[in-house]
């Protein structure tokens, strides 16, 4: 497993008023939902934490402090480990919230992140109301114990690179000993400093740094763990420019840390994604960088720079603290008003419309990959799975709760897969819980049949024909016929494109251990789902949703949740719908 270094809760720390504010930041990753950590960046704490890290890596033995930890972590855990998470929430479904990609070549499902999704029965409607507007949401984020410090940090960050006026003086290595002896004395004899002409920061004192092991090239001479992840020490430097403040999260790709830019007079904070020391992940990071460098939109995370440090690819972006999922969570999963859903969905669609205009597919949209800036603006993050429309890379993409039918079936996909995910995110923003909470592919397929009825024979045959003409995605190095025969597109339908209902029901029952009831095509109703989670009233101002507003929202959802990808609305077409153009705007 990738290492996650837990940091002590603020209750255990004697805070100094002169120290920077507490950080409690979160970024999402492709494999794991991020780990949010609380810490105070004082030197004694960094020393204790780093000693524990080094001890676990057998680098520098030291006694691990016996401290009480307060943290939120969701990867590979069932339930929640958060002091703010309601302990009473237990789900009737132990579903995987999002089975995401877990390997650069094998894009298979994983039972990670959220294992328990609260059912509606576990939420008391009478005691809680929906969040009405951005102002109320920001208030809740600031007041919540798990998101308050993260949100405050968002208010003091920058999305722009350091300009010349804000840049501090730098020192070449040759002048460091005479002009900045305080920086020079922190260097060890194994520093790779000659390749960096500008030195701003040299990290921890030399006796606290990792001691290079020249006899251990497999672990990058002591800088990496056995899995190729960079060993992170708080307070140390990256590229003699950035200071590591905290670990934001980790995943199969590597780690994400918050960093302080010492080249800036204003001491800006950024997020730095440190890629695993593996050629496969490095190549994928190169593709992500190419995409990020092309994107310049207010609703997409801002790229700052990239570089290689100690053989690790590093990507620096603006730092964002709060995900849409966390925003839903702090309101006990009761959701947002349609005014707020409209605002957030509109900004998501604007970002995705821009992305699609560049012929790029995000491929992994979900609440964890959509963040809220300090001023309440939506930002789309994590382009590690993204691809171009003319170069589809993997056959298995998207988190299961938000997976489009064409991906589920094993067919070829396009930009419309993102539209499907956005519609499901909109439903979750309103209801507070996902409409689809499957434990397996077959259960997801049965849920799609339940709500959307059986896909037409014409559609199934057209998907198969497309594969025959353009090829099966991801089958370049294997037998295409074998790859196709293992998909639902061939298993659930006969040669004429007619679905075998008994077979699908049996597979869903088997995979989910009997939790799936009898399959009733078309029995589910999206409108009933909306009614079930709506608070009715004359206007949104009185705490309810009007029937007209519900119907306008339903029209938007039904234009996106279609089996037929060719029939789904585009992002631009969605933005022209009455739900987004009506006079009732979010506050």
Secondary structure, DSSP 8 states (H G I E B T S, - for coil): -------B-GGGS---TTS---B------SSS---EE-B---HHHHHHHHHHHHHHTTSS--------B-EE--TTBSS---TTS-TT---S----S-----SSS-------SB-----GGGS-TTT---B-SHHHHHHHHHHSTTTHHHHHHHTT--SS---TTTB---B-HHHHHHH-HHHHTT--TT---TT-S-B----S-GGGS----TT-GGGGGGTB-TTS-B---TT-EETTTEEEEEEEEEETTEEEEEEEETTBTT--EEEEEEE-S-HHHHHHHHHHHHHHHH---TTB--EEEEEEETTEEEEEE----EEHHHHHHHTTT--B-HHHHHHHHHHHHHHHHHHHHTTEE----SGGGEEE-TTS-EEE---TT-EETTB---SS-S-GGG--HHHHHT----THHHHHHHHHHHHHHHHSS-S---SSHHHHHHHHHHHH-S--HHHHHHHHHHHHHH--TT-TTS-HHHHHHTSHHHHSB-TTS-B-HHHHHHHHHHHTTT-S----TT---HHHHHHHT--B-SSGGGT-B-HHHHHHHHHHHHHHS-S-GGGS--HHHHHTSHHHHSS----
